């Protein structure tokens, strides 16, 4: 069953900046669907249209059959949202923050109290329920944001860069919570990320997005298998073109040259790599670097766009916001 549908979804700012460019996709019930792309690719703009914070310039989208423009209130009732930025009130406790979110949803206080305690246990913050958020670490804040996003028991949870700025250990812990939501609650999750490993580990299907356009959609394994072989990257000294030399070798499927470096797509890379080296040396060229990699999402991105993925760094905007937050707290 399709629970999210987008058709030619487009967002243009100031009549000139195309942030999202006529994208179409569907999300199925119970899956973790990931939008993978570098900073500035259009991920957050897309999610903001789906959760009714932004109106599309063109196209349409629906969530559980509700139009995101014409039936925005109905959409808001059935979704939960965990944004990039920390939104919890630092002067309130963890419990008070969840109860505040419950009141905004109009959830009766007797019901909200039970749900708040249940969620605090889920994200392992029950021992800190009466602590003010200003004392929390980044990981604890992110877990609290997750609990707040679940207070209305949404059918679809939107996570915008859920582990942005977190250390590796805390990131892995958040992954466990996300997996738990899918496995135990059969929750549909739409998430954005610019971490390749995160998309590979968590997502049932991925849409690779760049410059506002969806490049490719599929399961991580399908996307990687679509490359059709291993990748050998080889660099030689000098500027001579040895493309034809490499192409003559058995099981070489494709050769791309950039300056003195060659990106070679092959079958059975472990067997072909020594053959390439031997062929090059016979012609008196010197190999200065060689690497063999199995298909990865980075290779998929490189194949589709012609450049490597910009992965793993916080955006400058996020760094600025985080620095401002800590300065405001006098840290």
Beta strands, then each sheet from edge to edge (+ up, - down):
strand 1: 2-13
strand 2: 17-28
strand 3: 32-36
strand 4: 58-63
strand 5: 66-67
strand 6: 79-82
strand 7: 156-160
strand 8: 188-193
strand 9: 205-210
strand 10: 213-218
strand 11: 230-236
strand 12: 252-258
strand 13: 261-266
strand 14: 287-293
sheet 1: 2+ 1- 4+ 5-
sheet 2: 6+ 7+ 8+ 3+ 9+ 10-
sheet 3: 12+ 13- 11+ 14-
end
